[in-house]
């Protein structure tokens, strides 16, 4: 089997992917920051490489001996991060990975982007891979930096023959979320008597289905193609209903009016500009929380042979993992 470099291997996706690659018989080299928390991959037999994604020498060294690269490393937090930081890790780091792939002549690069580099749609017309980028006005440093990085990867496919595919996962739910990452949404809903939820919705996908999508993209993904890895389209109310069906401790749920949420986000953005600090709630976050952020995974079902698990399975497995590891 091929030796695979996984960047950001200690993250939520990276740890689950490293585990699945090892289970499938691949030899794995895990690239992580020197200060990284390794709890998520501590029990996986893999080679650990300590290095920074924003240092070209580290990326080149990490790639030695690898024929496949899966680039998951990025900053995913939506709050309290400057655009310069997003740009340095999400965009410049991806440039370094691409250049190292070309110099090292790797067989294939799988670039893990995000669904929001593709325009979402309402539930009756969910976004698909033919949609253009429509969320620039959301002014999200995360989304904008990931879009720029994705375009750079696709540009190098066209100009220099880079053998790369792009996968675009939606909001991932599942076990081994040691940070926690997207699991914060689950934890937010627990042990509350009153839960205030945003008016929008999004697509949720089991983390294991994303890992399968990446594994299948290594084998089946076509050069220069993008694949949405998208499971269930749910409003936030529907998501929390599923959560409480498992916990059997429902809260009184109160919908936040869109205007109020956006006003709070606007105040946060203005406060950030005045004080020179980044706020937890800003207008970009409020805008996205009000959005019908829905997607279709039909292309990945057709071309990557995926079958998506019910999202309540992902919720149950995530809750079990959080409980077993004393998060709840």
Secondary structure, DSSP 8 states (H G I E B T S, - for coil): --EEEEETTTSHHHHHHHHHHHHTT-EEEEEE-TT---GGGTTS--EEEE--TT-HHHHHHHTTT-SEEEE-------SS--HHHHIIIIIIHHHHHHHHHHHHT-SEEEEE--GGGS--B-GGG-B-TT-----GGG--HHHHHHHHHHHHHHHHHHHH---EEEEEE-EEE-S---S-STHHHHHHHTT-SEEEE-S-EEEEEEHHHHHHHHHHHHHH--TT-EEEE--EEEEHHHHHHHHHHHH----EEEE--HHHHHHHHHHHHHHHHHHT---SS-HHHHHHHTSEEBB--HHHHHHS------HHHHHHHHHHHHHHTT--
